[in-house]
C-alpha cells in the first residue's frame, strides 16, 4: 500500500473518531475529497491582498489544495476547534498559522492572530447543523474582517439550497450567493457556494 493511501486511510480514521465523539462539530465522517478541495481553492482570488482564513480545516485537504493553487503558506490562517487536528495541521504545514478556537466567534478567535486585511474566508464548517442565527452571525463577522469586497467560500452536501440562509432576517438583500455544479467525484457529492456583499465585487460566477 502506498504512503499516500495509508495517509488517506489514517485521516479517515481520525475523522470517524472525532465524528463519533462530537458529530455537531465535525459534521462529516471523512475529509473533503481532492476534487472538492481543488474546486474550493480554485475560487480564491490570489491577487487580492491579505490573508486567507480557512475554517474547519480538519486534517488539511483544502489546505493542501490552497497551497497547490499557489497560496503562500504565510498567507494562510487555519481556524480549527479540535486540538488534535491543530497539532496535525502544524506538523503537516509548517509556516501556516494554526489557531485553535471557535470559528462561530470568528472576530474574537482571530483577535491578535492576524495582521492586516483578510482576503477571503474558505469554510468547511458543517453549517447545516447550526441554527440560522449562528450562520448569519458568522457571515456578518467574516465580512467585517474582509470588507465589502471580500469573498466567503463554503462547501455543502446539501445540493438544493444555499447553506447560508440568504433570505433570513438581517441577511436578506445584503449578500448574493452562487452555487457550483454538483461535484460528483466527491463522496458524497457536494457543491461549493460563494458569497459576496450585494453590489460589491460582482456576482460570483459559476
C-alpha positions, -999 to 999 in steps of 0.1 A, spaced: 0 0 0 14 34 -10 22 60 17 -4 84 1 -32 57 5 -20 50 41 -22 87 49 -57 89 35 -69 59 55 -54 74 87 -71 107 80 -104 89 75 -99 71 108 -92 104 126 -124 119 111 -146 89 121 -133 90 157 -139 128 160 -173 125 144 -184 98 168 -172 119 197 -189 151 185 -209 149 152 -221 185 156 -186 199 154 -172 176 127 -203 172 105 -187 145 82 -173 110 86 -145 116 60 -123 145 49 -132 165 17 -121 147 -14 -94 160 -38 -119 172 -64 -139 191 -38 -108 206 -22 -94 217 -56 -127 233 -66 -129 253 -33 -93 265 -38 -99 275 -74 -123 303 -63 -97 321 -42 -86 353 -58 -48 352 -55 -43 389 -64 -65 402 -36 -42 413 -7 -44 399 27 -45 365 45 -67 336 35 -86 323 66 -97 287 64 -124 275 88 -127 239 99 -96 225 80 -97 192 98 -68 171 85 -60 196 58 -72 185 24 -84 220 15 -52 235 30 -32 212 7 -53 224 -23 -48 260 -14 -10 255 -12 -11 236 -45 -30 265 -60 -2 289 -52 -13 304 -19 19 311 1 18 294 35 25 326 53 -8 339 39 -28 310 54 -46 312 88 -64 280 98 -91 281 125 -97 246 140 -116 238 171 -103 202 177 -69 204 194 -57 171 179 -63 184 144 -44 216 153 -13 196 162 -16 175 130 -20 206 108 10 223 124 31 193 117 19 189 81 20 225 71 50 243 87 48 280 80 10 281 82 -6 297 112 -30 274 131 -54 290 155 -73 267 180 -107 283 186 -144 287 177 -150 297 141 -185 309 150 -169 335 173 -146 344 144 -137 380 154 -128 371 189 -109 340 178 -87 359 153 -81 389 176 -43 391 180 -38 363 155 -39 383 122 -24 415 109 -37 434 80 -67 426 58 -85 393 52 -87 385 15 -111 355 17 -127 330 40 -127 294 29 -151 273 51 -156 235 56 -178 240 86 -209 219 89 -232 249 86 -265 229 83 -262 215 118 -262 250 132 -293 273 137 -298 302 112 -287 328 137 -253 313 141 -248 311 103 -260 347 99 -236 359 126 -207 340 110 -213 357 77 -215 391 92 -183 386 112 -165 373 81 -174 404 61 -165 427 89 -130 412 87 -128 411 49 -145 443 40 -172 448 14 -152 433 -15 -145 400 4 -154 365 -7 -168 338 15 -164 302 1 -183 273 16 -190 237 6 -221 218 15 -235 183 10 -270 199 5 -274 200 -32 -306 221 -34 -302 253 -15 -277 277 0 -262 266 33 -262 303 43 -298 315 49 -298 344 24 -334 352 30 -332 352 68 -339 384 88 -308 405 89 -293 389 57 -320 393 30 -307 417 3 -273 421 20 -255 393 2 -256 374 -30 -246 337 -34 -239 313 -62 -235 276 -60 -213 255 -83 -225 225 -102 -225 193 -81 -191 178 -76 -199 142 -83 -164 129 -78 -167 137 -41 -183 111 -18 -210 122 -11 -215 147 -39 -211 183 -28 -214 219 -41 -193 250 -34 -211 283 -27 -195 317 -30 -209 347 -11 -203 384 -16 -218 416 -3 -246 428 -26 -233 453 -50 -197 446 -44 -171 425 -63 -196 414 -89 -219 384 -87 -200 351 -82 -196 333 -115 -204 296 -120 
